[in-house]
Amino acid sequence: MYTISYVDRTNISIALTPDISTMVKDLGMDKAMMGQAAGIFFFGYVLLQVPGGYWASRWSARKVISFCLIGWGLCAVGCGLVRTFRQFEVARFFLGAAESGVFPAMLVLLANWFPRSERARANAYWNLCQPLAIVVAALSTGALLEHYGWRTVIVLEGMLPFLWLPIWWFFIRDQPRQAKWISAEERDHLERTLREEAAAVEPARALSFGEKFCQPLVLLLIAVDFFHNCLAYGCMTFFTSTLKGREFSALQHGMLFAFPYTFTAVLMILVSRHSDKVNERRMHVALTYIVSGLCLILSVSLGTHHFWWSYAFLCLSIPGPSVALAPFWAMASESLPTGTRGAVMGLVNACGNLGGFAGPYIVGWLYEKSGTLELPFDDLGLAILIAACLTYWLPKTAPVRRAAD
């Protein structure tokens, strides 16, 4: 389900490539407008993060996500039917709003099903949707653009949520006790374990608004997530611009776009497993950001004269934000009270994802002014290095006693 949402986000990066699509020309966009069009999604994306987590907790995560599927399907199809740049901006904004309730609702759904001993792995494998969706979108969009116009491609891929909706509605349940496809013994075990864990961390009193949302920890998490998303979406939106002038077909563009995200999926599994094994989060996040920032700066410093070396360093930089996701959100969930975790992480994700607008917009603006990606990508590298420094002020992971397997 979440892979589909990322396909509808990332296909724009391929469609905005002038060498293989007429989208930029048809909508009259310059480079700054390209970044603005890709990033406006994230202004809508902040709207339902906290309400989505609240409704999922008090009502139904399954139903919240079902409504989101319908909403973002309509908006994704609408992105392919627009005739002007302003219409495209509006469609992207409402696409972000329609998807904004999904992330916190999924956190609630996973918490309803997976005990703490399994939840980190569940989150890690769920977050694989991000690089995998980019691979799928890059290959499918690149191949389709060789045969169809960008409008047709975006409409076809925008219909995926409607195909998935029946599967989601009939097979997903909010709680183990509602599922008929697991045994009574497993259902009772899950319900009992989850009840005991919830009771053990229930706060003694209700927390005030300031205690929930305005503590320094939350502000630090927001800042780190903001810089994280600046690099992730700034690079993704303008990655294909690094291939400009090369004699690559639309499919080859898609393959070159997809490779670093395939590599990302492998690294996500390895890093998240190691983070769980040694029970350490902070250093895993910081080192990942450091490698990502330095490799991005090295990539642009090599320039077009050493294309394949530059591409190789870019492939080492792009995985950073996604690889850090599992230890970052594990660190956040382990540092926040259980009763407020969903809403607070929704707030962190909402504010942090504004970096998804800032990154593409700043890169596009600087690219337009300087005529090269060196300055904007250097700035993204510096931003993720700042995030690495901020990570050191986050709490250390508390030691745990490990039960025998």
Contacts in CASP RR format, 6 or more apart in sequence:
PFRMAT RR
TARGET T0000
AUTHOR 0000-0000-0000
METHOD contacts of the structure
MODEL  1
MYTISYVDRTNISIALTPDISTMVKDLGMDKAMMGQAAGIFFFGYVLLQV
PGGYWASRWSARKVISFCLIGWGLCAVGCGLVRTFRQFEVARFFLGAAES
GVFPAMLVLLANWFPRSERARANAYWNLCQPLAIVVAALSTGALLEHYGW
RTVIVLEGMLPFLWLPIWWFFIRDQPRQAKWISAEERDHLERTLREEAAA
VEPARALSFGEKFCQPLVLLLIAVDFFHNCLAYGCMTFFTSTLKGREFSA
LQHGMLFAFPYTFTAVLMILVSRHSDKVNERRMHVALTYIVSGLCLILSV
SLGTHHFWWSYAFLCLSIPGPSVALAPFWAMASESLPTGTRGAVMGLVNA
CGNLGGFAGPYIVGWLYEKSGTLELPFDDLGLAILIAACLTYWLPKTAPV
RRAAD
1 65 0 8 1.000
1 69 0 8 1.000
1 102 0 8 1.000
1 164 0 8 1.000
1 168 0 8 1.000
2 102 0 8 1.000
2 106 0 8 1.000
2 126 0 8 1.000
2 129 0 8 1.000
2 133 0 8 1.000
3 129 0 8 1.000
3 132 0 8 1.000
3 133 0 8 1.000
3 136 0 8 1.000
4 133 0 8 1.000
4 160 0 8 1.000
4 161 0 8 1.000
4 164 0 8 1.000
5 72 0 8 1.000
5 99 0 8 1.000
5 102 0 8 1.000
5 133 0 8 1.000
5 161 0 8 1.000
6 129 0 8 1.000
6 130 0 8 1.000
6 133 0 8 1.000
6 134 0 8 1.000
6 137 0 8 1.000
7 133 0 8 1.000
7 136 0 8 1.000
7 137 0 8 1.000
7 140 0 8 1.000
7 157 0 8 1.000
7 158 0 8 1.000
7 160 0 8 1.000
8 72 0 8 1.000
8 73 0 8 1.000
8 76 0 8 1.000
8 79 0 8 1.000
8 95 0 8 1.000
8 99 0 8 1.000
8 157 0 8 1.000
8 158 0 8 1.000
8 160 0 8 1.000
8 161 0 8 1.000
9 41 0 8 1.000
9 95 0 8 1.000
9 99 0 8 1.000
9 133 0 8 1.000
10 133 0 8 1.000
10 134 0 8 1.000
10 137 0 8 1.000
10 138 0 8 1.000
10 236 0 8 1.000
11 137 0 8 1.000
11 140 0 8 1.000
11 141 0 8 1.000
11 153 0 8 1.000
11 154 0 8 1.000
11 157 0 8 1.000
12 37 0 8 1.000
12 38 0 8 1.000
12 79 0 8 1.000
12 92 0 8 1.000
12 154 0 8 1.000
12 237 0 8 1.000
13 38 0 8 1.000
13 137 0 8 1.000
13 236 0 8 1.000
13 237 0 8 1.000
13 239 0 8 1.000
13 240 0 8 1.000
13 257 0 8 1.000
14 20 0 8 1.000
14 21 0 8 1.000
14 137 0 8 1.000
14 138 0 8 1.000
14 141 0 8 1.000
14 142 0 8 1.000
14 145 0 8 1.000
14 240 0 8 1.000
14 253 0 8 1.000
14 254 0 8 1.000
14 257 0 8 1.000
15 21 0 8 1.000
15 23 0 8 1.000
15 141 0 8 1.000
15 145 0 8 1.000
15 150 0 8 1.000
15 153 0 8 1.000
15 154 0 8 1.000
16 23 0 8 1.000
16 24 0 8 1.000
16 29 0 8 1.000
16 34 0 8 1.000
16 37 0 8 1.000
16 38 0 8 1.000
16 237 0 8 1.000
16 240 0 8 1.000
17 240 0 8 1.000
17 241 0 8 1.000
17 243 0 8 1.000
17 244 0 8 1.000
17 253 0 8 1.000
18 24 0 8 1.000
18 25 0 8 1.000
18 244 0 8 1.000
19 240 0 8 1.000
19 243 0 8 1.000
19 244 0 8 1.000
19 245 0 8 1.000
19 248 0 8 1.000
19 253 0 8 1.000
20 142 0 8 1.000
20 145 0 8 1.000
20 146 0 8 1.000
20 249 0 8 1.000
20 250 0 8 1.000
20 253 0 8 1.000
21 145 0 8 1.000
21 149 0 8 1.000
21 150 0 8 1.000
21 250 0 8 1.000
22 149 0 8 1.000
22 150 0 8 1.000
23 29 0 8 1.000
23 150 0 8 1.000
24 34 0 8 1.000
26 150 0 8 1.000
27 37 0 8 1.000
27 82 0 8 1.000
27 84 0 8 1.000
27 85 0 8 1.000
27 88 0 8 1.000
28 85 0 8 1.000
29 37 0 8 1.000
29 85 0 8 1.000
30 368 0 8 1.000
31 364 0 8 1.000
31 365 0 8 1.000
31 367 0 8 1.000
31 368 0 8 1.000
32 361 0 8 1.000
32 364 0 8 1.000
32 365 0 8 1.000
32 367 0 8 1.000
32 368 0 8 1.000
33 85 0 8 1.000
34 237 0 8 1.000
34 238 0 8 1.000
34 360 0 8 1.000
34 364 0 8 1.000
35 237 0 8 1.000
35 238 0 8 1.000
35 360 0 8 1.000
35 361 0 8 1.000
35 363 0 8 1.000
35 364 0 8 1.000
35 365 0 8 1.000
36 89 0 8 1.000
36 360 0 8 1.000
36 361 0 8 1.000
36 364 0 8 1.000
37 85 0 8 1.000
37 88 0 8 1.000
37 89 0 8 1.000
37 92 0 8 1.000
38 92 0 8 1.000
38 233 0 8 1.000
38 237 0 8 1.000
38 360 0 8 1.000
39 92 0 8 1.000
39 233 0 8 1.000
39 237 0 8 1.000
39 356 0 8 1.000
39 357 0 8 1.000
39 359 0 8 1.000
39 360 0 8 1.000
39 361 0 8 1.000
40 89 0 8 1.000
40 92 0 8 1.000
40 93 0 8 1.000
40 357 0 8 1.000
41 92 0 8 1.000
41 93 0 8 1.000
41 95 0 8 1.000
41 96 0 8 1.000
41 356 0 8 1.000
41 357 0 8 1.000
42 96 0 8 1.000
42 229 0 8 1.000
42 233 0 8 1.000
42 353 0 8 1.000
42 354 0 8 1.000
42 355 0 8 1.000
42 356 0 8 1.000
42 357 0 8 1.000
43 93 0 8 1.000
43 354 0 8 1.000
43 357 0 8 1.000
44 93 0 8 1.000
44 94 0 8 1.000
44 96 0 8 1.000
44 97 0 8 1.000
44 100 0 8 1.000
45 96 0 8 1.000
45 97 0 8 1.000
45 99 0 8 1.000
45 100 0 8 1.000
45 350 0 8 1.000
45 353 0 8 1.000
46 100 0 8 1.000
46 350 0 8 1.000
46 351 0 8 1.000
46 353 0 8 1.000
46 354 0 8 1.000
47 96 0 8 1.000
47 97 0 8 1.000
47 100 0 8 1.000
48 97 0 8 1.000
48 100 0 8 1.000
48 101 0 8 1.000
49 100 0 8 1.000
49 101 0 8 1.000
49 103 0 8 1.000
49 104 0 8 1.000
49 346 0 8 1.000
49 347 0 8 1.000
49 349 0 8 1.000
49 350 0 8 1.000
50 104 0 8 1.000
50 343 0 8 1.000
50 346 0 8 1.000
50 347 0 8 1.000
50 350 0 8 1.000
51 101 0 8 1.000
52 64 0 8 1.000
52 100 0 8 1.000
52 101 0 8 1.000
52 104 0 8 1.000
52 105 0 8 1.000
53 64 0 8 1.000
53 101 0 8 1.000
53 104 0 8 1.000
53 105 0 8 1.000
53 107 0 8 1.000
53 108 0 8 1.000
53 342 0 8 1.000
53 343 0 8 1.000
53 346 0 8 1.000
54 343 0 8 1.000
55 64 0 8 1.000
55 105 0 8 1.000
56 64 0 8 1.000
56 65 0 8 1.000
56 101 0 8 1.000
56 104 0 8 1.000
56 105 0 8 1.000
56 108 0 8 1.000
56 109 0 8 1.000
57 108 0 8 1.000
57 342 0 8 1.000
57 343 0 8 1.000
60 174 0 8 1.000
61 105 0 8 1.000
61 106 0 8 1.000
61 108 0 8 1.000
61 109 0 8 1.000
61 112 0 8 1.000
61 174 0 8 1.000
62 109 0 8 1.000
62 168 0 8 1.000
62 169 0 8 1.000
62 172 0 8 1.000
62 173 0 8 1.000
62 174 0 8 1.000
64 101 0 8 1.000
64 102 0 8 1.000
64 105 0 8 1.000
65 101 0 8 1.000
65 102 0 8 1.000
65 105 0 8 1.000
65 106 0 8 1.000
65 109 0 8 1.000
65 168 0 8 1.000
65 172 0 8 1.000
66 165 0 8 1.000
66 168 0 8 1.000
66 169 0 8 1.000
68 98 0 8 1.000
68 99 0 8 1.000
68 101 0 8 1.000
68 102 0 8 1.000
68 105 0 8 1.000
69 161 0 8 1.000
69 162 0 8 1.000
69 164 0 8 1.000
69 165 0 8 1.000
69 168 0 8 1.000
70 161 0 8 1.000
70 162 0 8 1.000
70 165 0 8 1.000
71 98 0 8 1.000
71 161 0 8 1.000
72 95 0 8 1.000
72 96 0 8 1.000
72 98 0 8 1.000
72 99 0 8 1.000
72 161 0 8 1.000
73 98 0 8 1.000
73 158 0 8 1.000
73 159 0 8 1.000
73 160 0 8 1.000
73 161 0 8 1.000
73 162 0 8 1.000
74 98 0 8 1.000
75 91 0 8 1.000
75 94 0 8 1.000
75 95 0 8 1.000
75 96 0 8 1.000
75 97 0 8 1.000
75 98 0 8 1.000
76 95 0 8 1.000
76 154 0 8 1.000
76 157 0 8 1.000
76 158 0 8 1.000
76 159 0 8 1.000
76 161 0 8 1.000
77 154 0 8 1.000
77 155 0 8 1.000
77 158 0 8 1.000
77 159 0 8 1.000
78 91 0 8 1.000
78 154 0 8 1.000
78 155 0 8 1.000
79 88 0 8 1.000
79 91 0 8 1.000
79 92 0 8 1.000
79 95 0 8 1.000
79 154 0 8 1.000
79 158 0 8 1.000
80 91 0 8 1.000
80 150 0 8 1.000
80 151 0 8 1.000
80 154 0 8 1.000
80 155 0 8 1.000
81 151 0 8 1.000
81 155 0 8 1.000
82 88 0 8 1.000
82 91 0 8 1.000
100 350 0 8 1.000
103 346 0 8 1.000
103 349 0 8 1.000
104 342 0 8 1.000
104 343 0 8 1.000
104 345 0 8 1.000
104 346 0 8 1.000
104 349 0 8 1.000
106 126 0 8 1.000
107 341 0 8 1.000
107 342 0 8 1.000
107 345 0 8 1.000
107 346 0 8 1.000
108 342 0 8 1.000
109 172 0 8 1.000
109 174 0 8 1.000
110 119 0 8 1.000
110 122 0 8 1.000
110 123 0 8 1.000
110 126 0 8 1.000
111 119 0 8 1.000
111 341 0 8 1.000
111 342 0 8 1.000
112 174 0 8 1.000
112 175 0 8 1.000
112 176 0 8 1.000
112 194 0 8 1.000
113 122 0 8 1.000
113 175 0 8 1.000
113 176 0 8 1.000
113 190 0 8 1.000
114 122 0 8 1.000
115 190 0 8 1.000
115 193 0 8 1.000
115 194 0 8 1.000
115 197 0 8 1.000
116 197 0 8 1.000
117 403 0 8 1.000
119 333 0 8 1.000
120 272 0 8 1.000
120 275 0 8 1.000
120 276 0 8 1.000
120 326 0 8 1.000
120 330 0 8 1.000
121 272 0 8 1.000
121 273 0 8 1.000
121 276 0 8 1.000
123 326 0 8 1.000
123 329 0 8 1.000
123 330 0 8 1.000
124 268 0 8 1.000
124 269 0 8 1.000
124 272 0 8 1.000
124 273 0 8 1.000
124 325 0 8 1.000
124 326 0 8 1.000
125 269 0 8 1.000
127 268 0 8 1.000
127 322 0 8 1.000
127 325 0 8 1.000
127 326 0 8 1.000
127 329 0 8 1.000
128 265 0 8 1.000
128 268 0 8 1.000
128 269 0 8 1.000
130 264 0 8 1.000
130 322 0 8 1.000
130 325 0 8 1.000
131 261 0 8 1.000
131 262 0 8 1.000
131 264 0 8 1.000
131 265 0 8 1.000
131 268 0 8 1.000
131 319 0 8 1.000
131 322 0 8 1.000
132 261 0 8 1.000
132 265 0 8 1.000
134 236 0 8 1.000
134 257 0 8 1.000
134 258 0 8 1.000
134 261 0 8 1.000
135 258 0 8 1.000
135 261 0 8 1.000
135 262 0 8 1.000
135 265 0 8 1.000
137 157 0 8 1.000
138 254 0 8 1.000
138 255 0 8 1.000
138 257 0 8 1.000
138 258 0 8 1.000
138 261 0 8 1.000
139 251 0 8 1.000
139 254 0 8 1.000
139 255 0 8 1.000
139 258 0 8 1.000
140 157 0 8 1.000
141 153 0 8 1.000
141 157 0 8 1.000
141 254 0 8 1.000
142 250 0 8 1.000
142 251 0 8 1.000
142 253 0 8 1.000
142 254 0 8 1.000
143 250 0 8 1.000
143 251 0 8 1.000
144 152 0 8 1.000
144 153 0 8 1.000
144 156 0 8 1.000
144 157 0 8 1.000
145 153 0 8 1.000
145 250 0 8 1.000
146 249 0 8 1.000
146 250 0 8 1.000
146 251 0 8 1.000
148 156 0 8 1.000
171 181 0 8 1.000
173 179 0 8 1.000
175 191 0 8 1.000
176 182 0 8 1.000
176 186 0 8 1.000
176 187 0 8 1.000
176 190 0 8 1.000
176 191 0 8 1.000
176 194 0 8 1.000
177 187 0 8 1.000
177 191 0 8 1.000
179 187 0 8 1.000
198 338 0 8 1.000
201 337 0 8 1.000
201 338 0 8 1.000
201 339 0 8 1.000
202 338 0 8 1.000
202 339 0 8 1.000
203 337 0 8 1.000
203 338 0 8 1.000
203 339 0 8 1.000
207 337 0 8 1.000
207 340 0 8 1.000
212 340 0 8 1.000
212 343 0 8 1.000
212 344 0 8 1.000
213 343 0 8 1.000
213 344 0 8 1.000
213 347 0 8 1.000
217 335 0 8 1.000
217 336 0 8 1.000
217 394 0 8 1.000
217 395 0 8 1.000
218 344 0 8 1.000
218 347 0 8 1.000
218 348 0 8 1.000
220 390 0 8 1.000
220 393 0 8 1.000
220 394 0 8 1.000
221 332 0 8 1.000
221 348 0 8 1.000
221 394 0 8 1.000
222 347 0 8 1.000
222 348 0 8 1.000
222 351 0 8 1.000
222 352 0 8 1.000
223 387 0 8 1.000
223 390 0 8 1.000
224 285 0 8 1.000
224 328 0 8 1.000
224 387 0 8 1.000
224 390 0 8 1.000
224 391 0 8 1.000
224 394 0 8 1.000
225 328 0 8 1.000
225 348 0 8 1.000
225 349 0 8 1.000
225 351 0 8 1.000
225 352 0 8 1.000
225 353 0 8 1.000
226 351 0 8 1.000
226 352 0 8 1.000
226 354 0 8 1.000
226 355 0 8 1.000
226 358 0 8 1.000
227 355 0 8 1.000
227 383 0 8 1.000
227 384 0 8 1.000
227 386 0 8 1.000
227 387 0 8 1.000
227 390 0 8 1.000
228 289 0 8 1.000
228 321 0 8 1.000
228 324 0 8 1.000
228 328 0 8 1.000
228 352 0 8 1.000
228 384 0 8 1.000
228 387 0 8 1.000
229 321 0 8 1.000
229 352 0 8 1.000
229 353 0 8 1.000
229 354 0 8 1.000
229 355 0 8 1.000
229 356 0 8 1.000
229 359 0 8 1.000
230 355 0 8 1.000
230 356 0 8 1.000
230 358 0 8 1.000
230 359 0 8 1.000
230 362 0 8 1.000
230 380 0 8 1.000
230 383 0 8 1.000
230 384 0 8 1.000
231 292 0 8 1.000
231 293 0 8 1.000
231 296 0 8 1.000
231 317 0 8 1.000
231 320 0 8 1.000
231 321 0 8 1.000
231 359 0 8 1.000
231 380 0 8 1.000
231 381 0 8 1.000
231 383 0 8 1.000
231 384 0 8 1.000
232 321 0 8 1.000
232 322 0 8 1.000
232 356 0 8 1.000
233 355 0 8 1.000
233 356 0 8 1.000
233 359 0 8 1.000
233 360 0 8 1.000
234 356 0 8 1.000
234 359 0 8 1.000
234 360 0 8 1.000
234 363 0 8 1.000
234 380 0 8 1.000
235 296 0 8 1.000
235 314 0 8 1.000
235 317 0 8 1.000
235 318 0 8 1.000
235 377 0 8 1.000
235 380 0 8 1.000
236 318 0 8 1.000
237 359 0 8 1.000
237 360 0 8 1.000
237 363 0 8 1.000
238 360 0 8 1.000
238 363 0 8 1.000
238 364 0 8 1.000
238 367 0 8 1.000
238 373 0 8 1.000
238 376 0 8 1.000
239 257 0 8 1.000
239 314 0 8 1.000
239 318 0 8 1.000
240 253 0 8 1.000
240 257 0 8 1.000
241 367 0 8 1.000
241 373 0 8 1.000
242 310 0 8 1.000
242 311 0 8 1.000
242 314 0 8 1.000
242 373 0 8 1.000
243 253 0 8 1.000
243 256 0 8 1.000
243 257 0 8 1.000
246 307 0 8 1.000
248 256 0 8 1.000
256 311 0 8 1.000
259 315 0 8 1.000
260 314 0 8 1.000
260 315 0 8 1.000
260 318 0 8 1.000
260 319 0 8 1.000
261 318 0 8 1.000
261 319 0 8 1.000
261 322 0 8 1.000
263 315 0 8 1.000
263 319 0 8 1.000
264 318 0 8 1.000
264 319 0 8 1.000
264 320 0 8 1.000
264 322 0 8 1.000
264 323 0 8 1.000
267 319 0 8 1.000
267 320 0 8 1.000
267 323 0 8 1.000
268 319 0 8 1.000
268 322 0 8 1.000
268 323 0 8 1.000
268 325 0 8 1.000
268 326 0 8 1.000
271 284 0 8 1.000
271 288 0 8 1.000
271 323 0 8 1.000
271 324 0 8 1.000
271 326 0 8 1.000
271 327 0 8 1.000
272 326 0 8 1.000
272 327 0 8 1.000
274 284 0 8 1.000
275 281 0 8 1.000
275 284 0 8 1.000
275 326 0 8 1.000
275 327 0 8 1.000
275 330 0 8 1.000
276 330 0 8 1.000
279 397 0 8 1.000
279 399 0 8 1.000
279 400 0 8 1.000
280 327 0 8 1.000
280 397 0 8 1.000
281 327 0 8 1.000
281 328 0 8 1.000
281 330 0 8 1.000
281 331 0 8 1.000
281 334 0 8 1.000
281 397 0 8 1.000
282 327 0 8 1.000
282 331 0 8 1.000
282 391 0 8 1.000
282 392 0 8 1.000
282 394 0 8 1.000
282 395 0 8 1.000
282 396 0 8 1.000
282 397 0 8 1.000
284 324 0 8 1.000
284 327 0 8 1.000
285 324 0 8 1.000
285 327 0 8 1.000
285 328 0 8 1.000
285 331 0 8 1.000
285 388 0 8 1.000
285 391 0 8 1.000
286 388 0 8 1.000
286 389 0 8 1.000
286 391 0 8 1.000
286 392 0 8 1.000
287 388 0 8 1.000
288 320 0 8 1.000
288 323 0 8 1.000
288 324 0 8 1.000
289 320 0 8 1.000
289 324 0 8 1.000
289 384 0 8 1.000
289 385 0 8 1.000
289 387 0 8 1.000
289 388 0 8 1.000
289 391 0 8 1.000
290 385 0 8 1.000
290 388 0 8 1.000
291 316 0 8 1.000
291 317 0 8 1.000
291 320 0 8 1.000
292 316 0 8 1.000
292 317 0 8 1.000
292 318 0 8 1.000
292 319 0 8 1.000
292 320 0 8 1.000
292 321 0 8 1.000
292 381 0 8 1.000
292 384 0 8 1.000
293 317 0 8 1.000
293 380 0 8 1.000
293 381 0 8 1.000
293 382 0 8 1.000
293 384 0 8 1.000
293 385 0 8 1.000
294 381 0 8 1.000
294 385 0 8 1.000
295 313 0 8 1.000
295 314 0 8 1.000
295 316 0 8 1.000
295 317 0 8 1.000
296 313 0 8 1.000
296 314 0 8 1.000
296 317 0 8 1.000
296 377 0 8 1.000
296 378 0 8 1.000
296 380 0 8 1.000
296 381 0 8 1.000
296 384 0 8 1.000
297 377 0 8 1.000
297 378 0 8 1.000
297 381 0 8 1.000
297 382 0 8 1.000
298 313 0 8 1.000
299 310 0 8 1.000
299 311 0 8 1.000
299 313 0 8 1.000
299 314 0 8 1.000
299 317 0 8 1.000
299 377 0 8 1.000
300 310 0 8 1.000
300 373 0 8 1.000
300 374 0 8 1.000
300 377 0 8 1.000
300 378 0 8 1.000
301 374 0 8 1.000
302 309 0 8 1.000
302 310 0 8 1.000
302 313 0 8 1.000
303 310 0 8 1.000
303 374 0 8 1.000
304 310 0 8 1.000
317 381 0 8 1.000
320 384 0 8 1.000
321 384 0 8 1.000
329 345 0 8 1.000
331 394 0 8 1.000
331 395 0 8 1.000
331 397 0 8 1.000
332 345 0 8 1.000
332 348 0 8 1.000
333 341 0 8 1.000
333 345 0 8 1.000
334 397 0 8 1.000
334 398 0 8 1.000
335 394 0 8 1.000
335 395 0 8 1.000
336 344 0 8 1.000
336 345 0 8 1.000
359 380 0 8 1.000
362 376 0 8 1.000
362 379 0 8 1.000
363 373 0 8 1.000
363 376 0 8 1.000
363 377 0 8 1.000
363 379 0 8 1.000
363 380 0 8 1.000
364 376 0 8 1.000
365 376 0 8 1.000
366 375 0 8 1.000
366 376 0 8 1.000
366 379 0 8 1.000
367 373 0 8 1.000
367 376 0 8 1.000
370 376 0 8 1.000
END
